[in-house]
Amino acid sequence: STFEDVVLVSTYSGSKSVYGANSVRLGQDDNCAAGGGGVDIYTAGDFSSAANMEVYGTNIFVGGEVHIAAKTNGVGGLVLHALGDIKLTSQASLGACIESGAISSVETAYRIAK
């Protein structure tokens, strides 16, 4: 499945409140071009994805946890905010939009708070 130019909101606060099936693509694979195609997900519960998810220009805000399964690929522009844990399994490829000029400088920050 492919989702582009989407805002998804779920008030369900349970596990897998929003679930991405195997090989789901969130956002437009547009080489980081400006002007849309992204996906915004807001949920009171957890976000989970099966293997082989692709993510481009996506914001995920959850009241629970984020679980991203193996072999996540093609990631160009991903923002994760979770009140719970963020769990990534093996073989994930994460990247930023540097070559296109969409980002003039890159700062990677990890903040762990309990």
Kinemage of the C-alpha trace (Angstrom):
@kinemage 1
@onewidth
@group {chain A} dominant
@subgroup {mainchain}
@vectorlist {calphas} color= white
{ca ser a 1} P 0.000 0.000 0.000
{ca thr a 2} L 1.059 3.570 -0.658
{ca phe a 3} L -0.031 6.693 1.214
{ca glu a 4} L 0.798 10.245 0.050
{ca asp a 5} L -0.538 13.636 1.211
{ca val a 6} L -2.285 12.033 4.186
{ca val a 7} L -3.097 13.157 7.727
{ca leu a 8} L -4.191 10.176 9.816
{ca val a 9} L -5.587 10.655 13.328
{ca ser a 10} L -6.576 7.865 15.731
{ca thr a 11} L -7.945 8.319 19.244
{ca tyr a 12} L -7.591 4.592 20.005
{ca ser a 13} L -5.012 4.218 22.781
{ca gly a 14} L -4.223 0.510 22.451
{ca ser a 15} L -1.407 -1.427 20.879
{ca lys a 16} L -1.176 -1.222 17.081
{ca ser a 17} L -3.496 1.782 17.082
{ca val a 18} L -1.958 2.509 13.681
{ca tyr a 19} L -0.373 -0.431 11.872
{ca gly a 20} L 1.586 -0.419 8.608
{ca ala a 21} L 1.386 -3.695 6.706
{ca asn a 22} L 4.379 -5.388 5.055
{ca ser a 23} L 5.998 -3.169 2.391
{ca val a 24} L 3.837 -0.110 3.115
{ca arg a 25} L 5.159 3.189 1.734
{ca leu a 26} L 4.424 6.359 3.693
{ca gly a 27} L 5.008 9.568 1.715
{ca gln a 28} L 6.089 10.321 -1.807
{ca asp a 29} L 9.472 8.992 -2.976
{ca asp a 30} L 10.387 12.303 -4.610
{ca asn a 31} L 14.108 12.629 -3.808
{ca cys a 32} L 13.271 15.090 -1.010
{ca ala a 33} L 11.610 17.647 -3.284
{ca ala a 34} L 9.727 20.422 -1.530
{ca gly a 35} L 5.990 20.710 -1.868
{ca gly a 36} L 4.143 17.862 -0.266
{ca gly a 37} L 3.587 14.169 -0.609
{ca gly a 38} L 4.255 13.554 3.070
{ca val a 39} L 2.275 11.763 5.748
{ca asp a 40} L 1.393 12.925 9.262
{ca ile a 41} L 0.230 10.302 11.774
{ca tyr a 42} L -1.198 11.180 15.193
{ca thr a 43} L -2.372 8.444 17.553
{ca ala a 44} L -3.135 8.125 21.240
{ca gly a 45} L -1.811 4.544 21.141
{ca asp a 46} L 1.060 2.690 19.465
{ca phe a 47} L 2.374 2.820 15.902
{ca ser a 48} L 3.682 -0.490 14.531
{ca ser a 49} L 4.961 -1.514 11.128
{ca ala a 50} L 5.724 -4.825 9.511
{ca ala a 51} L 8.961 -5.401 7.584
{ca asn a 52} L 10.057 -3.486 4.492
{ca met a 53} L 8.372 -0.172 5.314
{ca glu a 54} L 9.461 2.834 3.230
{ca val a 55} L 9.144 6.336 4.693
{ca tyr a 56} L 9.520 9.718 2.970
{ca gly a 57} L 8.592 13.063 4.541
{ca thr a 58} L 6.649 11.486 7.410
{ca asn a 59} L 5.873 12.690 10.931
{ca ile a 60} L 4.682 10.161 13.515
{ca phe a 61} L 3.388 11.392 16.895
{ca val a 62} L 2.213 8.714 19.337
{ca gly a 63} L 0.959 8.612 22.899
{ca gly a 64} L 2.345 5.091 23.238
{ca glu a 65} L 5.271 3.282 21.609
{ca val a 66} L 6.719 3.048 18.106
{ca his a 67} L 7.705 -0.391 16.768
{ca ile a 68} L 9.416 -0.467 13.371
{ca ala a 69} L 10.220 -3.917 12.031
{ca ala a 70} L 13.250 -5.148 10.094
{ca lys a 71} L 14.439 -3.989 6.702
{ca thr a 72} L 12.967 -0.503 6.819
{ca asn a 73} L 14.351 1.087 3.692
{ca gly a 74} L 14.328 4.288 1.688
{ca val a 75} L 13.894 6.514 4.670
{ca gly a 76} L 14.170 10.176 3.672
{ca gly a 77} L 12.665 12.503 6.223
{ca leu a 78} L 11.246 10.792 9.301
{ca val a 79} L 10.302 12.491 12.575
{ca leu a 80} L 9.282 10.283 15.503
{ca his a 81} L 7.758 11.570 18.748
{ca ala a 82} L 6.629 8.996 21.323
{ca leu a 83} L 5.668 9.158 24.965
{ca gly a 84} L 6.762 5.517 25.202
{ca asp a 85} L 9.699 3.626 23.739
{ca ile a 86} L 10.854 3.744 20.114
{ca lys a 87} L 11.946 0.287 18.993
{ca leu a 88} L 13.757 -0.349 15.711
{ca thr a 89} L 14.795 -3.833 14.698
{ca ser a 90} L 17.711 -4.869 12.477
{ca gln a 91} L 18.644 -3.939 8.948
{ca ala a 92} L 17.114 -0.470 8.859
{ca ser a 93} L 18.415 2.139 6.436
{ca leu a 94} L 17.821 5.690 7.657
{ca gly a 95} L 18.732 8.831 5.770
{ca ala a 96} L 18.242 12.581 5.443
{ca cys a 97} L 17.476 14.917 2.544
{ca ile a 98} L 20.929 16.466 2.109
{ca glu a 99} L 21.729 16.139 -1.605
{ca ser a 100} L 18.528 17.856 -2.765
{ca gly a 101} L 19.252 20.989 -0.751
{ca ala a 102} L 16.094 20.489 1.305
{ca ile a 103} L 18.328 20.518 4.375
{ca ser a 104} L 21.238 22.943 4.524
{ca ser a 105} L 22.850 21.309 7.529
{ca val a 106} L 22.182 18.097 9.358
{ca glu a 107} L 22.131 17.581 13.087
{ca thr a 108} L 21.259 14.189 14.478
{ca ala a 109} L 19.975 14.207 18.015
{ca tyr a 110} L 18.943 11.415 20.291
{ca arg a 111} L 17.115 12.321 23.456
{ca ile a 112} L 16.343 9.619 25.951
{ca ala a 113} L 14.125 10.692 28.797
{ca lys a 114} L 12.193 8.708 31.343
